[in-house]
């Protein structure tokens, strides 16, 4: 097997371009690019036809775009670092509504649950806010005391990593349920396996009881490199780190939580974005300008695809047989396997 490039797009006329994970609605691909503009940072959302990669429209924004979401009405929600979420018409990019999070700076948002979204503060903003897209009002606010990462909504709770802490909040009220601390490292974007919450940091992964915050288990990779994104399938977890190493662990939760290293593979560029599942493989994209397709069971490399920009915190989007990528230097791709 090998990868075949179907289409390539290049954003022109900008400098120091990075990207975020693309969004797909029907036959339209939405890609956000962030770049330097006259001494400041600006962004664009580009809409591409997936059948031709023709650019249909673009939306300009004079600050950082964190992530893209699809609303319950199939509109494009653009979460910006300026405490706003812009709602765009996917057909023409027209600004339909601006949602105000009432915060100066925020990171990437959670996924939408019950038409509500949660965002955490970054830089000098130290609150986590829950916003109701139906009523267009702030539902609750919690002061977490520092720079936060992407929240997770799971089992009617919010799990939010802030520097060396993880907070568990009630999703409906924002009231704190428990808090745990990791003294050795910052911890990042949590994920869930049933009633277990996993938060990774530099060279370690902590497994918490979602009900009370008890530390149930810990994995140490042996190298103090940042692990920012974890994906889960059944009782297996997959992740990469900033040294470029990819891992697969099997997790057992009865009678107590334990882990077994299934495989690891070294690549030549740091991995910051989330892996993605594709057929029987797991896809990683790295800062060596490569997309790698590894067998999920064995870790064996099946194929690679060379991009023209580093991955950074951009990402991979899989839709059936098709794989969409966005990377640095303003490139986006549609590829498949042949």
LUMPALO-5863 format. One line per 4 residues: number of its first residue (from 0); for each residue x, y, z negated of C-alpha. Coordinates in nm, 2 decimals, padded with zeros to 4 digits. Layout:
REM residues N
NUM	X Y Z  ...
//
This chain:
REM residues 338
0	00.00 00.00 00.00  00.10 00.36 00.05  -00.05 00.71 00.03  -00.18 00.89 00.34
4	-00.21 01.27 00.34  -00.54 01.37 00.50  -00.53 01.75 00.43  -00.30 02.01 00.29
8	-00.38 02.36 00.18  -00.14 02.64 00.10  -00.23 02.96 -00.08  -00.03 03.24 00.08
12	00.09 03.59 -00.02  00.14 03.52 -00.40  00.44 03.46 -00.62  00.51 03.21 -00.90
16	00.19 03.01 -00.84  00.07 02.74 -01.08  -00.26 02.55 -01.08  -00.52 02.38 -01.29
20	-00.72 02.06 -01.24  -00.96 02.09 -00.94  -01.34 02.06 -00.96  -01.56 01.88 -00.71
24	-01.93 01.95 -00.63  -02.07 01.76 -00.33  -01.84 01.83 -00.04  -01.68 02.14 -00.19
28	-01.35 02.14 -00.38  -01.27 02.42 -00.62  -00.91 02.49 -00.70  -00.78 02.76 -00.94
32	-00.44 02.92 -00.88  -00.26 03.15 -01.13  00.02 03.38 -01.01  00.22 03.70 -01.08
36	00.06 04.02 -00.95  00.24 04.36 -00.99  00.39 04.27 -01.33  00.07 04.10 -01.46
40	-00.10 03.76 -01.42  -00.39 03.71 -01.19  -00.59 03.42 -01.06  -00.80 03.30 -00.77
44	-01.06 03.02 -00.73  -01.04 02.88 -00.38  -01.34 02.68 -00.23  -01.24 02.42 00.03
48	-01.46 02.20 00.25  -01.35 01.85 00.16  -01.42 01.72 00.52  -01.18 01.97 00.68
52	-01.00 02.17 00.40  -01.13 02.49 00.56  -01.14 02.77 00.31  -01.50 02.87 00.26
56	-01.45 03.16 00.00  -01.22 03.28 -00.27  -01.30 03.45 -00.61  -01.04 03.69 -00.75
60	-00.99 03.74 -01.12  -00.74 03.98 -01.29  -00.63 03.74 -01.56  -00.56 03.38 -01.64
64	-00.81 03.10 -01.55  -00.79 02.81 -01.79  -01.02 02.55 -01.64  -01.32 02.49 -01.42
68	-01.65 02.32 -01.51  -01.98 02.23 -01.34  -02.29 02.36 -01.51  -02.62 02.17 -01.54
72	-02.74 02.38 -01.25  -02.45 02.27 -01.03  -02.28 02.61 -01.05  -01.91 02.67 -01.10
76	-01.81 02.78 -01.45  -01.47 02.95 -01.47  -01.32 02.96 -01.82  -01.08 03.25 -01.84
80	-00.83 03.34 -02.12  -01.00 03.67 -02.16  -01.28 03.53 -02.37  -01.52 03.50 -02.07
84	-01.68 03.23 -01.86  -01.78 03.34 -01.52  -02.06 03.15 -01.34  -02.02 03.14 -00.96
88	-02.25 03.04 -00.68  -02.07 02.73 -00.53  -02.20 02.82 -00.18  -02.05 03.17 -00.15
92	-01.85 03.25 -00.47  -02.09 03.52 -00.58  -02.07 03.61 -00.95  -02.40 03.51 -01.09
96	-02.34 03.57 -01.47  -02.07 03.64 -01.72  -02.08 03.46 -02.05  -01.90 03.63 -02.34
100	-01.73 03.42 -02.60  -01.66 03.72 -02.83  -01.28 03.64 -02.86  -00.98 03.82 -02.72
104	-00.78 03.51 -02.61  -00.88 03.15 -02.56  -00.75 02.83 -02.42  -00.92 02.56 -02.21
108	-01.28 02.48 -02.30  -01.43 02.15 -02.41  -01.66 01.97 -02.17  -02.03 02.08 -02.18
112	-02.25 01.88 -02.42  -02.62 01.96 -02.47  -02.55 02.27 -02.26  -02.30 02.40 -02.52
116	-01.93 02.45 -02.48  -01.65 02.50 -02.74  -01.34 02.71 -02.70  -01.04 02.76 -02.93
120	-00.83 03.08 -02.97  -00.48 03.12 -02.85  -00.20 03.37 -02.90  -00.33 03.62 -03.15
124	-00.69 03.48 -03.16  -00.74 03.22 -03.44  -01.11 03.12 -03.41  -01.30 02.84 -03.25
128	-01.63 02.94 -03.10  -01.93 02.74 -02.98  -02.13 02.90 -02.70  -02.49 02.81 -02.59
132	-02.52 02.83 -02.21  -02.90 02.81 -02.23  -02.96 03.10 -02.47  -02.63 03.28 -02.35
136	-02.55 03.34 -02.72  -02.27 03.25 -02.96  -02.39 02.96 -03.17  -02.12 02.95 -03.44
140	-01.76 03.06 -03.51  -01.49 02.89 -03.72  -01.16 03.05 -03.83  -00.90 02.78 -03.78
144	-00.60 03.01 -03.86  -00.38 02.96 -03.55  -00.32 02.88 -03.19  -00.55 02.60 -03.08
148	-00.57 02.35 -02.80  -00.86 02.20 -02.60  -01.15 02.09 -02.83  -01.31 01.75 -02.81
152	-01.69 01.70 -02.87  -01.76 01.34 -02.98  -02.03 01.18 -03.19  -02.19 01.52 -03.27
156	-01.86 01.65 -03.40  -01.59 01.89 -03.27  -01.22 01.79 -03.31  -00.98 02.08 -03.27
160	-00.60 02.07 -03.29  -00.45 02.39 -03.42  -00.07 02.39 -03.45  00.01 02.11 -03.71
164	-00.35 02.05 -03.81  -00.66 01.88 -03.67  -01.00 02.00 -03.79  -01.33 01.81 -03.77
168	-01.64 02.03 -03.75  -02.01 01.97 -03.73  -02.11 02.03 -03.36  -02.44 02.19 -03.45
172	-02.33 02.42 -03.73  -01.95 02.46 -03.71  -01.92 02.36 -04.07  -01.59 02.19 -04.16
176	-01.61 01.81 -04.23  -01.24 01.73 -04.28  -00.89 01.85 -04.20  -00.57 01.66 -04.15
180	-00.21 01.78 -04.13  00.09 01.65 -03.94  00.41 01.80 -04.09  00.66 01.69 -03.83
184	00.51 01.83 -03.51  00.23 02.04 -03.34  -00.05 01.81 -03.22  -00.24 01.88 -02.90
188	-00.55 01.76 -02.72  -00.75 01.49 -02.90  -00.93 01.19 -02.74  -01.16 00.93 -02.89
192	-01.19 00.55 -02.89  -01.52 00.47 -03.06  -01.47 00.60 -03.42  -01.10 00.67 -03.38
196	-00.96 01.01 -03.28  -00.61 01.02 -03.13  -00.40 01.33 -03.13  -00.05 01.34 -02.99
200	00.24 01.57 -03.05  00.62 01.55 -02.99  00.71 01.18 -02.97  00.41 01.05 -03.18
204	00.04 00.97 -03.17  -00.18 00.98 -03.47  -00.49 00.77 -03.51  -00.76 00.92 -03.74
208	-01.08 00.79 -03.88  -01.34 01.02 -03.72  -01.56 01.02 -04.03  -01.31 01.12 -04.29
212	-00.98 01.21 -04.13  -00.78 00.92 -04.28  -00.46 00.84 -04.09  -00.52 00.49 -03.97
216	-00.21 00.43 -03.75  00.08 00.60 -03.58  00.28 00.54 -03.26  00.63 00.67 -03.23
220	00.79 00.67 -02.89  01.14 00.71 -03.01  01.20 01.03 -02.82  01.09 01.37 -02.94
224	00.92 01.49 -02.62  00.57 01.65 -02.60  00.27 01.43 -02.52  -00.01 01.66 -02.41
228	-00.26 01.43 -02.24  -00.39 01.08 -02.31  -00.65 00.88 -02.11  -00.84 00.58 -02.24
232	-00.99 00.28 -02.06  -01.14 00.00 -02.27  -00.89 -00.06 -02.55  -00.59 00.07 -02.35
236	-00.43 00.42 -02.37  -00.21 00.57 -02.10  00.00 00.89 -02.13  00.32 01.06 -02.01
240	00.56 01.29 -02.19  00.79 01.58 -02.11  01.08 01.35 -02.05  00.89 01.20 -01.75
244	00.82 00.86 -01.92  00.49 00.69 -01.87  00.34 00.45 -02.13  00.06 00.20 -02.17
248	-00.04 00.07 -02.51  -00.31 -00.18 -02.61  -00.51 -00.07 -02.92  -00.67 -00.32 -03.16
252	-00.91 -00.19 -03.42  -01.01 -00.51 -03.61  -00.94 -00.58 -03.89  -00.72 -00.26 -03.89
256	-00.58 -00.03 -03.62  -00.27 -00.15 -03.45  -00.10 -00.10 -03.12  00.12 -00.30 -02.87
260	00.34 -00.14 -02.60  00.24 -00.31 -02.27  00.48 -00.12 -02.05  00.67 00.20 -02.00
264	00.82 00.35 -01.69  01.07 00.64 -01.65  01.02 00.90 -01.38  01.24 01.19 -01.29
268	01.02 01.48 -01.38  00.83 01.59 -01.69  00.46 01.50 -01.72  00.22 01.76 -01.86
272	-00.11 01.68 -01.70  -00.36 01.39 -01.76  -00.32 01.07 -01.57  -00.62 00.95 -01.37
276	-00.76 00.60 -01.29  -00.77 00.49 -00.93  -00.89 00.14 -00.83  -00.66 -00.10 -01.03
280	-00.39 00.17 -01.08  -00.31 00.46 -01.30  -00.19 00.79 -01.14  00.07 01.02 -01.29
284	00.18 01.35 -01.14  00.51 01.50 -01.25  00.75 01.79 -01.21  00.97 01.60 -00.98
288	00.70 01.69 -00.72  00.56 01.33 -00.70  00.24 01.15 -00.75  00.30 00.80 -00.87
292	00.05 00.51 -00.85  00.13 00.24 -01.11  -00.05 -00.09 -01.17  -00.25 -00.05 -01.49
296	-00.17 -00.40 -01.61  00.20 -00.43 -01.53  00.32 -00.07 -01.48  00.47 -00.18 -01.14
300	00.51 00.11 -00.90  00.28 00.07 -00.60  00.35 00.39 -00.41  00.45 00.76 -00.44
304	00.34 01.07 -00.27  00.56 01.38 -00.24  00.41 01.72 -00.31  00.56 02.06 -00.23
308	00.52 02.20 -00.58  00.57 02.09 -00.94  00.26 01.96 -01.12  00.28 02.15 -01.45
312	-00.05 02.13 -01.62  -00.25 02.10 -01.30  -00.41 01.77 -01.23  -00.55 01.49 -01.04
316	-00.92 01.44 -00.93  -01.03 01.10 -00.80  -01.36 01.06 -00.61  -01.41 00.71 -00.49
320	-01.14 00.64 -00.22  -01.02 01.00 -00.22  -00.76 01.17 -00.44  -00.74 01.54 -00.48
324	-00.43 01.73 -00.62  -00.34 02.08 -00.69  00.02 02.18 -00.78  00.25 02.47 -00.81
328	00.35 02.70 -00.52  -00.02 02.71 -00.42  -00.06 02.36 -00.27  -00.37 02.14 -00.27
332	-00.40 01.80 -00.11  -00.65 01.53 -00.02  -00.50 01.19 00.02  -00.61 00.83 00.02
336	-00.45 00.48 00.01  -00.38 00.28 00.32
//
